[in-house]
Amino acid sequence: LFPLNERATMVRVWYEPPPGMGPRAHLNRGAYGATSSMEPMFMKKLARMSPAKVIVPVVGFFVVACYLPLANQKNLPVTLNPEHQAAQRAYMRYHNMNPINGISSKQARASDPDP
């Protein structure tokens, strides 16, 4: 590649990344900020915010939205009735489910009100 009589010289090069890149930059964003001029302003603001400031309120909104239909119910599900829970405990004891620390252990059988 190089002739033997010529000496190769090393050149030092410093790379400067474009703005918006680096260890603290978001990967879902373009290198120069907003990717489109047609993008709404609130989306640009959301893209600049830290992910925790966006994700936590959105998840909280969906939790509240999913809880609202259940908030005004008066009747409990059938599986929360005391008779059903007693029958479930008896079934679990009969089949020896979780015999070390659970419902079939000696300690749980001693403290259980149902024989």
MDAnalysis code that builds the backbone (N, CA, C; Angstrom):
import MDAnalysis as mda
import numpy as np

u = mda.Universe.empty(345, n_residues=115, atom_resindex=np.repeat(np.arange(115), 3), trajectory=True)
u.add_TopologyAttr("name", ["N", "CA", "C"] * 115)
u.add_TopologyAttr("resid", np.arange(1, 116))
u.add_TopologyAttr("resname", ["LEU", "PHE", "PRO", "LEU", "ASN", "GLU", "ARG", "ALA", "THR", "MET", "VAL", "ARG", "VAL", "TRP", "TYR", "GLU", "PRO", "PRO", "PRO", "GLY", "MET", "GLY", "PRO", "ARG", "ALA", "HIS", "LEU", "ASN", "ARG", "GLY", "ALA", "TYR", "GLY", "ALA", "THR", "SER", "SER", "MET", "GLU", "PRO", "MET", "PHE", "MET", "LYS", "LYS", "LEU", "ALA", "ARG", "MET", "SER", "PRO", "ALA", "LYS", "VAL", "ILE", "VAL", "PRO", "VAL", "VAL", "GLY", "PHE", "PHE", "VAL", "VAL", "ALA", "CYS", "TYR", "LEU", "PRO", "LEU", "ALA", "ASN", "GLN", "LYS", "ASN", "LEU", "PRO", "VAL", "THR", "LEU", "ASN", "PRO", "GLU", "HIS", "GLN", "ALA", "ALA", "GLN", "ARG", "ALA", "TYR", "MET", "ARG", "TYR", "HIS", "ASN", "MET", "ASN", "PRO", "ILE", "ASN", "GLY", "ILE", "SER", "SER", "LYS", "GLN", "ALA", "ARG", "ALA", "SER", "ASP", "PRO", "ASP", "PRO"])
u.atoms.positions = np.array([
    [0.807, -1.185, 0.000],
    [0.000, 0.000, 0.000],
    [0.857, 1.258, 0.000],
    [1.793, 1.338, 0.950],
    [2.695, 2.479, 1.015],
    [4.064, 2.034, 0.503],
    [4.691, 2.870, -0.223],
    [6.060, 2.523, -0.604],
    [6.951, 2.489, 0.636],
    [7.949, 1.677, 0.621],
    [8.798, 1.491, 1.794],
    [9.636, 2.720, 2.100],
    [9.943, 3.520, 1.129],
    [10.797, 4.671, 1.393],
    [10.023, 5.873, 1.964],
    [8.682, 5.883, 1.903],
    [7.903, 6.974, 2.474],
    [7.453, 6.590, 3.883],
    [7.404, 7.585, 4.707],
    [7.014, 7.345, 6.088],
    [5.559, 7.804, 6.275],
    [4.735, 6.978, 6.877],
    [3.323, 7.316, 7.114],
    [3.228, 8.208, 8.342],
    [2.429, 9.240, 8.259],
    [2.257, 10.130, 9.404],
    [0.870, 9.926, 9.986],
    [0.814, 9.967, 11.299],
    [-0.458, 9.813, 11.992],
    [-1.087, 11.189, 12.179],
    [-2.374, 11.250, 12.006],
    [-3.104, 12.500, 12.159],
    [-4.109, 12.314, 13.286],
    [-4.163, 13.265, 14.194],
    [-5.101, 13.198, 15.294],
    [-6.387, 13.924, 14.886],
    [-7.544, 13.243, 15.072],
    [-8.830, 13.793, 14.661],
    [-9.755, 13.814, 15.874],
    [-10.413, 14.941, 16.089],
    [-11.415, 15.050, 17.154],
    [-12.788, 15.065, 16.515],
    [-13.619, 14.200, 16.995],
    [-14.987, 14.121, 16.492],
    [-15.897, 14.905, 17.417],
    [-16.643, 15.827, 16.873],
    [-17.633, 16.571, 17.643],
    [-19.003, 16.162, 17.132],
    [-19.810, 15.503, 17.976],
    [-21.130, 15.066, 17.518],
    [-22.046, 16.267, 17.290],
    [-23.053, 16.104, 16.459],
    [-23.991, 17.205, 16.235],
    [-24.773, 17.496, 17.506],
    [-25.392, 18.668, 17.625],
    [-26.141, 18.986, 18.842],
    [-27.300, 18.019, 19.046],
    [-27.551, 17.699, 20.293],
    [-28.621, 16.754, 20.608],
    [-28.140, 15.333, 20.738],
    [-26.897, 15.074, 20.462],
    [-26.359, 13.726, 20.602],
    [-25.505, 13.672, 21.859],
    [-25.219, 12.504, 22.337],
    [-24.372, 12.373, 23.508],
    [-24.973, 11.412, 24.513],
    [-24.347, 11.287, 25.669],
    [-24.799, 10.282, 26.628],
    [-26.165, 10.575, 27.238],
    [-26.596, 11.836, 27.269],
    [-27.873, 12.160, 27.889],
    [-28.966, 12.437, 26.864],
    [-28.718, 12.192, 25.593],
    [-29.712, 12.455, 24.553],
    [-30.686, 11.284, 24.466],
    [-31.913, 11.571, 24.060],
    [-32.922, 10.529, 23.900],
    [-32.735, 9.842, 22.554],
    [-32.961, 8.539, 22.531],
    [-32.759, 7.779, 21.298],
    [-33.936, 7.908, 20.344],
    [-35.100, 8.315, 20.852],
    [-36.271, 8.397, 19.988],
    [-36.400, 9.761, 19.324],
    [-35.413, 10.574, 19.391],
    [-35.444, 11.919, 18.841],
    [-34.381, 12.025, 17.748],
    [-34.633, 12.843, 16.780],
    [-33.664, 13.051, 15.727],
    [-32.433, 13.780, 16.244],
    [-31.379, 13.835, 15.443],
    [-30.126, 14.429, 15.881],
    [-30.212, 15.939, 16.037],
    [-31.121, 16.573, 15.340],
    [-31.205, 18.028, 15.379],
    [-32.530, 18.502, 15.950],
    [-33.084, 17.807, 16.930],
    [-34.321, 18.241, 17.566],
    [-35.538, 17.665, 16.875],
    [-36.542, 18.499, 16.634],
    [-37.795, 18.044, 16.033],
    [-37.539, 17.534, 14.623],
    [-38.240, 16.485, 14.270],
    [-38.004, 15.864, 12.974],
    [-38.884, 16.433, 11.879],
    [-39.954, 17.117, 12.232],
    [-40.859, 17.630, 11.211],
    [-41.424, 18.970, 11.655],
    [-41.641, 19.860, 10.704],
    [-42.249, 21.147, 11.034],
    [-43.762, 21.022, 11.166],
    [-44.317, 19.902, 10.725],
    [-45.759, 19.684, 10.822],
    [-46.149, 19.093, 12.179],
    [-45.188, 18.796, 12.999],
    [-45.461, 18.191, 14.302],
    [-46.109, 19.217, 15.224],
    [-47.185, 18.845, 15.949],
    [-47.837, 19.807, 16.839],
    [-46.896, 20.266, 17.951],
    [-47.156, 21.457, 18.477],
    [-46.272, 22.046, 19.490],
    [-46.259, 21.222, 20.775],
    [-47.440, 20.679, 21.181],
    [-47.447, 19.893, 22.420],
    [-46.633, 18.613, 22.272],
    [-46.561, 18.061, 21.053],
    [-45.736, 16.867, 20.848],
    [-44.259, 17.212, 20.942],
    [-43.882, 18.393, 20.471],
    [-42.495, 18.816, 20.597],
    [-42.125, 19.004, 22.063],
    [-43.053, 19.570, 22.855],
    [-42.800, 19.752, 24.284],
    [-42.711, 18.408, 24.995],
    [-43.597, 17.468, 24.636],
    [-43.539, 16.133, 25.238],
    [-42.241, 15.418, 24.891],
    [-41.757, 15.616, 23.665],
    [-40.527, 14.952, 23.243],
    [-39.316, 15.489, 23.991],
    [-39.380, 16.749, 24.412],
    [-38.248, 17.340, 25.126],
    [-38.254, 17.007, 26.613],
    [-39.410, 16.586, 27.144],
    [-39.502, 16.289, 28.578],
    [-38.816, 14.960, 28.884],
    [-38.448, 14.792, 30.151],
    [-37.856, 13.509, 30.540],
    [-38.945, 12.440, 30.514],
    [-38.585, 11.202, 30.232],
    [-39.597, 10.144, 30.110],
    [-40.422, 9.948, 31.374],
    [-39.839, 10.117, 32.559],
    [-40.592, 9.904, 33.795],
    [-41.702, 10.940, 33.953],
    [-41.471, 12.165, 33.499],
    [-42.492, 13.205, 33.608],
    [-43.645, 12.978, 32.647],
    [-43.466, 12.126, 31.667],
    [-44.530, 11.831, 30.712],
    [-45.212, 10.516, 31.073],
    [-44.436, 9.495, 31.403],
    [-44.982, 8.152, 31.604],
    [-45.827, 8.078, 32.872],
    [-45.357, 8.653, 33.979],
    [-46.078, 8.541, 35.250],
    [-47.477, 9.160, 35.162],
    [-47.655, 10.396, 34.653],
    [-49.025, 10.914, 34.557],
    [-49.915, 10.129, 33.588],
    [-49.358, 9.639, 32.508],
    [-50.168, 8.881, 31.549],
    [-50.644, 7.573, 32.175],
    [-49.754, 6.876, 32.869],
    [-50.157, 5.632, 33.533],
    [-51.182, 5.936, 34.623],
    [-50.979, 7.024, 35.382],
    [-51.941, 7.411, 36.405],
    [-53.306, 7.712, 35.820],
    [-53.343, 8.387, 34.673],
    [-54.613, 8.674, 34.006],
    [-55.336, 7.382, 33.635],
    [-54.615, 6.419, 33.078],
    [-55.261, 5.171, 32.681],
    [-55.715, 4.350, 33.887],
    [-54.983, 4.404, 34.983],
    [-55.417, 3.704, 36.199],
    [-56.725, 4.290, 36.696],
    [-56.808, 5.604, 36.746],
    [-58.040, 6.257, 37.191],
    [-59.176, 5.973, 36.211],
    [-58.894, 6.030, 34.920],
    [-59.930, 5.778, 33.919],
    [-60.455, 4.344, 34.001],
    [-59.607, 3.396, 34.352],
    [-60.056, 2.005, 34.479],
    [-60.767, 1.760, 35.802],
    [-60.467, 2.565, 36.833],
    [-61.092, 2.367, 38.140],
    [-62.482, 3.005, 38.208],
    [-62.739, 4.050, 37.435],
    [-64.017, 4.757, 37.515],
    [-65.238, 3.852, 37.317],
    [-65.257, 2.944, 36.359],
    [-66.443, 2.080, 36.241],
    [-66.635, 1.170, 37.457],
    [-65.571, 0.837, 38.168],
    [-65.684, -0.062, 39.314],
    [-65.950, 0.669, 40.621],
    [-65.812, 1.980, 40.630],
    [-65.883, 2.743, 41.877],
    [-67.274, 2.738, 42.494],
    [-68.321, 2.709, 41.696],
    [-69.681, 2.818, 42.224],
    [-70.394, 1.477, 42.348],
    [-69.714, 0.392, 42.167],
    [-70.376, -0.908, 42.299],
    [-70.598, -1.227, 43.764],
    [-71.785, -1.717, 44.087],
    [-72.132, -2.002, 45.479],
    [-71.975, -3.472, 45.830],
    [-72.218, -4.340, 44.900],
    [-72.135, -5.774, 45.182],
    [-70.722, -6.279, 44.949],
    [-70.236, -7.060, 45.888],
    [-68.922, -7.662, 45.722],
    [-69.006, -8.844, 44.765],
    [-67.913, -9.211, 44.145],
    [-67.931, -10.408, 43.312],
    [-68.253, -11.648, 44.150],
    [-68.724, -12.677, 43.486],
    [-69.120, -13.908, 44.175],
    [-67.929, -14.518, 44.908],
    [-66.744, -14.357, 44.356],
    [-65.565, -14.983, 44.968],
    [-65.126, -14.299, 46.257],
    [-65.687, -13.123, 46.597],
    [-65.338, -12.450, 47.845],
    [-66.363, -12.693, 48.956],
    [-67.381, -13.489, 48.686],
    [-68.340, -13.825, 49.736],
    [-67.664, -14.708, 50.781],
    [-68.028, -14.576, 52.058],
    [-67.411, -15.415, 53.093],
    [-67.633, -16.910, 52.879],
    [-68.812, -17.277, 52.372],
    [-69.085, -18.707, 52.133],
    [-68.164, -19.266, 51.055],
    [-67.958, -18.471, 50.006],
    [-67.087, -18.929, 48.924],
    [-65.647, -19.042, 49.403],
    [-65.187, -18.092, 50.213],
    [-63.815, -18.158, 50.712],
    [-63.627, -19.341, 51.655],
    [-64.633, -19.649, 52.456],
    [-64.537, -20.817, 53.339],
    [-64.471, -22.103, 52.519],
    [-65.277, -22.179, 51.478],
    [-65.243, -23.362, 50.616],
    [-63.905, -23.460, 49.891],
    [-63.351, -22.332, 49.503],
    [-62.053, -22.342, 48.829],
    [-60.954, -22.801, 49.781],
    [-60.980, -22.328, 51.039],
    [-59.983, -22.786, 52.025],
    [-60.100, -24.281, 52.275],
    [-61.348, -24.794, 52.372],
    [-61.549, -26.228, 52.588],
    [-61.021, -27.034, 51.397],
    [-61.264, -26.557, 50.194],
    [-60.774, -27.235, 48.996],
    [-59.248, -27.257, 48.984],
    [-58.627, -26.128, 49.334],
    [-57.169, -26.057, 49.334],
    [-56.570, -26.961, 50.412],
    [-57.220, -27.051, 51.579],
    [-56.727, -27.958, 52.626],
    [-56.872, -29.408, 52.203],
    [-58.004, -29.751, 51.571],
    [-58.244, -31.123, 51.152],
    [-57.193, -31.576, 50.140],
    [-56.805, -30.677, 49.221],
    [-55.832, -31.032, 48.196],
    [-54.396, -30.716, 48.619],
    [-54.211, -30.300, 49.882],
    [-52.892, -30.067, 50.467],
    [-52.083, -29.070, 49.634],
    [-52.713, -27.930, 49.322],
    [-52.039, -26.891, 48.541],
    [-51.175, -26.050, 49.465],
    [-49.934, -25.819, 49.094],
    [-48.969, -25.012, 49.830],
    [-48.847, -25.501, 51.277],
    [-48.329, -26.710, 51.494],
    [-48.319, -27.300, 52.834],
    [-47.258, -26.723, 53.770],
    [-46.282, -25.968, 53.280],
    [-45.209, -25.481, 54.149],
    [-45.619, -24.205, 54.857],
    [-46.005, -23.185, 54.110],
    [-46.350, -21.897, 54.715],
    [-47.780, -21.473, 54.444],
    [-48.501, -22.179, 53.624],
    [-49.809, -21.715, 53.180],
    [-50.960, -22.256, 53.985],
    [-52.083, -22.445, 53.303],
    [-53.342, -22.809, 53.948],
    [-53.303, -24.208, 54.533],
    [-52.465, -25.084, 54.015],
    [-52.414, -26.462, 54.509],
    [-51.368, -26.658, 55.595],
    [-50.683, -25.622, 56.015],
    [-49.682, -25.786, 57.069],
    [-50.371, -25.965, 58.423],
    [-49.642, -26.519, 59.391],
    [-50.217, -26.744, 60.714],
    [-50.590, -25.427, 61.380],
    [-49.799, -24.411, 61.178],
    [-50.065, -23.108, 61.792],
    [-51.363, -22.499, 61.213],
    [-51.568, -22.605, 59.925],
    [-52.770, -22.061, 59.316],
    [-53.994, -22.849, 59.720],
    [-53.857, -24.182, 59.850],
    [-55.001, -25.002, 60.274],
    [-55.390, -24.702, 61.719],
    [-54.394, -24.387, 62.555],
    [-54.689, -24.086, 63.958],
    [-55.380, -22.746, 64.112],
    [-55.029, -21.777, 63.272],
    [-55.615, -20.448, 63.403],
    [-56.875, -20.262, 62.561],
    [-57.256, -21.246, 61.755],
    [-58.421, -21.114, 60.884],
    [-59.689, -21.300, 61.703],
    [-60.685, -20.389, 61.560],
    [-61.920, -20.540, 62.334],
    [-62.782, -21.697, 61.860],
    [-62.666, -22.054, 60.587],
    [-63.466, -23.173, 60.056],
    [-62.717, -24.476, 60.277],
    [-63.399, -25.499, 60.822],
    [-62.696, -26.788, 61.026],
    [-62.451, -27.530, 59.764],
])
